[in-house]
Amino acid sequence: MTTYTLCVSMINRNSYKDKEDMQFKLDVFFAGDRITKAQYNELTSLLTVQ
């Protein structure tokens, strides 16, 4: 499972402490080149909708 698919799954299941914590994780994954800019933008949008 890739970091991206794991994040999508976590967001869809609401399995994170709070949105700020999940956004911080996304920031770290993006800064560490674990996800692309497009994936980061998509995940951030998905998180905002939840």
PERA-V251513 format. One record per backbone hydrogen bond with DSSP energy under -0.5 kcal/mol. CO is the residue of the C=O (numbers start at 1). NH is the residue of the N-H. If there is no record, write none. Layout:
{{CO & NH} {CO & NH}}
This chain:
{{2 & 6} {3 & 7} {4 & 8} {5 & 9} {6 & 10} {7 & 11} {8 & 12} {9 & 13} {10 & 15} {11 & 14} {14 & 16} {18 & 22} {19 & 23} {20 & 24} {21 & 25} {22 & 26} {23 & 27} {24 & 28} {25 & 29} {26 & 30} {27 & 31} {28 & 32} {29 & 34} {29 & 35} {30 & 33} {36 & 40} {37 & 41} {38 & 42} {39 & 43} {40 & 44} {41 & 45} {42 & 46} {43 & 47} {44 & 48} {45 & 49} {46 & 50}}
